[in-house]
């Protein structure tokens, strides 16, 4: 089944963007859909898909070709996130963290040696990264982080602290960790198997069950400055700029989950017979479908315009907040509405609805909670910060 496109927004895409979307859709249909329910039910990450995702150019696709990346537009990247999350948030989260939260800061703030060492391997899926910012006691206020890096007499850095809710953590080859120093927040590349570094996996989740979520623990981890520290940024603007990149992808990705649930409900409504006719012929069900496709369409147009602004260098972080806030909310609403249309069938793994709805409960609060994005927009329109 094709992408839901009520307002023909695909007419505004160029050939490369259309090809990226179709390539990702084919991958999801053939490789993800047949196995994703089993992996989610068993709380198992589909690691076997990583090499093919690398071959297809799904990691860091907007970065330059000189580092093994595809050099695509931001709109093409958004469409990729849409299709991956149509499969499952676990796949979009993997690609989003890899590209936006690890490869992007290495490209933007790393040394040339760091770029050459990590970016081609990560683009190919030969190395996996994770992003360490959130802590057990620090979420929406990252400037309050307790993880510390202290420079030693020999020029190395001693890292201590912990990070929480880290996607890819236990499978990552490198963790990009943000820590407080005497001169402000700095980013450090911590490789797996570094003495004192551990990444225990967090189990027992009801959401993002096919995704690896971990804690990162740093117990007197010694790091070489040349290899580990990102030289190009100091301060909280470093991690926040990465989050802006990731939030942009989420604004597209959530719509993919919504699309999958809408189309599932639409097909079900055409074939489920009650009172001697398909339930799609009843007014209340048509009202639900009409509202679902309307909100999905509005979300698509919002994401597309944001993508064009981003490609032109004219977007603002607050505009990204609006798209993330709106699109995740309407995606969650669509999933919940779709569940009501399927009745008891809606909770079964045979259908994707409950899996998407549970995933979106996490997406609603990660990469900036819905409430925080609301306040970012509020500050943008009033000029008054309401955080404190």
N, C-alpha and C positions, 0 to 999 in steps of 0.2 A: 504494500500500500504506500502511496506517495505522501509526501509532506503535506500537512494541512496548510493551504494557502488561499484563504478566502478573498484577500485583496490583491492577489497577484504580485506580492512583493518580490518574487523571484525574477520578475521582469526587470528589476533594477539591479540585478547581479551581473557581473561580467562572466565570461566563459570559465575563467580559472576558479572563481568562487563557486560556480555551479558544479564544476568537476570535483572540487574538494568535498562539497556536501554529498554528492552522489557516491564518491569513493568511500566516505565514512559511513554512509547509509548501508552500502553493500557489505562492508565489514561487519557492522552491527547486526544486520539481518542474518548473515551467514555464520558468524563466529561467536556472537554474544547472545543473541536471543535463545538459541537452543540450550545453552548451559547456565544462564545467569540465575535462574530460579534455584537450581540445585546448589550453586555456590553460595547464594544468599541464605538458603535454608541451613546449610552446613557451616555458615560463617567462615567461608573459605575464599581467598582471593584468587582470581583466575590469572595466575602469574604467567601461564603459557602464552597469553596474548601479548605480553610486553614486546618481545622481539618483532612481531609483525606490526605492531603499532609504530615501532621505531622505523621499520622498513617503509611504511606508508607515510612517514614524515609527520606524525601526530604530535611529536614532542618539540616544543619551542618553534612552531612553524613560522612565526613572524620575524624570527631572528635571521641575520644575514647568511647567505649560502656559504660564505667563506668558513663558517664554523660548522658546516654540515647540515644547516637548517634550510628551510624552504623559501624564506623571504616573502611570505604571503601577506596579504592585507589583513587588517584587524577584522574586517567583515568575514573573510574566509575562515579565520580562526574562530569567530563566534559561531559560524555554521557548523564547524567541526565539533565544538562543544555541545551544540544543540543535538547533533546526531549521536554523540557518545552518551549523553545523559538520557537520550531516548532508550538506549540500552540499559544503562544503570548509572547512578551517581558515582559508583565506585570507579568506573572507567573514566568519567569526566574528571573526578577528583584526582586520579592518578596523573592524567595529562595536564590538568590545571596546576597542580603543585609542581610537577616536573618543569613545565614551561614557564609559568608566571612567577612562581615563588622561589625557584632555585636557578634555572637557566637565565631568566631575565636579570636578577641582581648580579650574577656572575658576569653577564655581558655588560651591564650598565656600570658596575662598580668594581669589577675585578681587574686584576693585572692582565696583561696580554698572555703571560705564562699560565695564569689560572684559566683564562678563556680557552687557550689551546689544549690544555690538559683535560678539562671537563666537558666543554660544550659538544664537541663531535661525538664523544662517547655517550653522552646523555641524549643527544638527538637520535642516535641509533638504537637507543634502548639498552645499550650495553652497561650503563650505570644508572642507578636510580637515586634520586635526591629527595630529601624532606626539608621542611621549613620549621624552625623552632622559634616561635615568638610567644604564644600563649603559655601561661604557667598555671600550676594548681590553684594559686590564689590571685592570679592576675589575668583578666580577660579583656574587657572593653577598655581598660586603661593601661595600654602597654608601657607607658612611661614609668609605671610603678613596678617594673620587673625587678626580681631579686637575683637573677642569675648574674654573676660577676666574673669579669676577667681582669686579672691583676698582672701587670708586667713585671717580670722577674729581672734580676740583675744581669742574667745572661741574654736578655732580649726576648726570651720566650714569654708566652702568656699562660697563666694558670687559671683554668676555667672551673667554676663550681656553680651548681644550681640544678634546676630541673625544668623541663617543659612538658606540657600535657596536651592531649587530644591531637597528636601529630600524625597526619596522614602519611603513609609510606614508611613510618619510622623504623619498624623492625626489619624491613626489607631494603632499606636505603644503604647505598654505598657511601654516601656523604650527607651530612646534615648541615644545613646553613643555619647557624645559631646566632641569635641576637642577644648580646650581653651588655650590661652596664660596665663602663670603664671610668677612670677618673676624668676622662675628657668627653664623656657622653656615650651613647649607644654605638656599638660597633658590631659588624657582622664577621663571623668566623666559619670557616669550612672545616668541619670535624669529620674525619674519615672513620668508617666502621673499623672495629678492632683496635682503635686507639686506646691505650691503657686508661682505665678510669671511666670510659664511656660505655653505657649500656642503653638498650632500647627495648624494654619489655613490652610485649603486645598487650593491649587492653581487650579483654574478652567480655562476652555477655551483653553485647549491645542489641537493642531492638531496632536500630537504625544503621544504615551504611554497613550492613552485615557482610557484604562481599568486599569491603574495603579494609585495608590494614590501618588500624588506629593504635598509636603507641604513646608511651611516656618516654622521654629522653632524660637520662640521669648523668650528671657530670660530677665526678668525684676526683678532684685534683687532676684534671686533664691538662697536660702540658702541650702547648701548640707552638709551632714555629711561625713567626710572624709572616715571613715571605710566602709560605705556602697556604697559610690558614686565614690571615686577615684580609678582608676586602679593603683595598686602599682608597677607594673612590668615594666613600660616603661616611659621614659622622652624624649621629643624631637620629631621632625617631623618624625623620623623613625617609630614611633608608627602608625600614620595614613597611612603612605606610605606603610608599610608592609601589612596593611589590603587591601589597594587598589590593591596591587600585587595579592592577593588572588582573589579579585573580577574580575580583568582584565583577569585572567586565565579562569574563568568561562565564561566570555563574549566571549573569543576567540572560545570556543566551541558553545556557545549559538547562536551566529550570524549565524553559519552554519545551525542550525536547521531552522531558518527563510528562509535562502537561499534554503535549500532542499525543503521546502514546496512550495516555489514559482517556483522552477525548475520543480518539479513534476506536478504542476498545469499547467505550460506552455506545458510540454511534452504531457500530456493527452489531452489538448486542441488542440495541433497541430495534433494529430492523428484523431480527430473527427470533427474539423472545416473544412467545405468544401468551397473552393473557386476555381473558374475555373475548376469545375468538379472533384476536387480531394482534399484530406486533405492537409492543408497548410504545414504539416510536410514533405511533399514530395517536397517542393521547396527548392532550394539551400540556399537562404538567411536565411530561418528559421532553416535549419539544421546547418548552420554555428553558429547561435545564440545558439542552443542547445548544440552543440559540445563545444563551448567556456564556456558555463555555467557549464556543468558537469566537464570539465577539471579544472576550477578554484575551484569548490566545492571539487573535489577530492584532489587537492593540499592543500587546507585548512584543510581537514580532516587529511591528513598525517602530516602536520605541527603541528596540535593540538595534535595528538597522540604522536608524538615524544616529544613534550614539556611535556605532561603528564607523560611519562615514565621518563624523566629527573627529573621532580618534585618529583615523587615517589622515585627516587634514591637520592634525595637531591643534585642534580647536576645542577639545572637550575639557571638562573640569571634573575633579573627583566627586563633586556633589552631583553631577549628572550621572556618573556611574552609580552613586548611591541610590538615585531615584530608580534607575533601571533594575538594580539588584533588589531593592526593597519591593517594588511593584511586581516584578516578574516572578519572584519566589512566592509572594503572597497569592497571586492569581493562580500560579501552578498548584499550590497546595489546595486552594479552593476547588480547582478543577478536579484534582484527584479525589477529593472528598465527595464532590457531587457525583463523579463517575461511580464511586463505590455505592452510593445510594441507588443508582440505576441498576446495578448488577445484583442488588440485594445480598443474600448470603454468598452467592458466587463471587462477589467482590473481595472476599477475604481469602480466597483460595490462591495458591501459587500458580495455578493454571492460567490465571490472569495477572497482569503486571501491576494492578492498581494499588494494592496494599503495600507492596514493596516500594513503589515510587512515593506513596504518601508518607511512609515511615522515613524514607531517605530525606524527603524534603523537610521533615521536622528538624533535622540537623542543619540542612542548608539554610533554613530560616534564621538560624542563630550563629552559624559560623561565617568567617570572613566579614565580621561586623554584624551584630544582631539587627533584627528588623527595627528595634527601638532606636539604636544608635544611628542607623541610616536616616531614620525620621528626623532626628535632631540635627544631623549634618545638613539636610535639606532646609530645616527650619533656620539654622544659622545662616545659610546662604541667602535666604529670601528676606531675613530680618536684619542681618548683621549683628545679631546677639547670640552668644553662645549660652546654651542651656545645660551644659554638661555638669556644672557644679552649682 
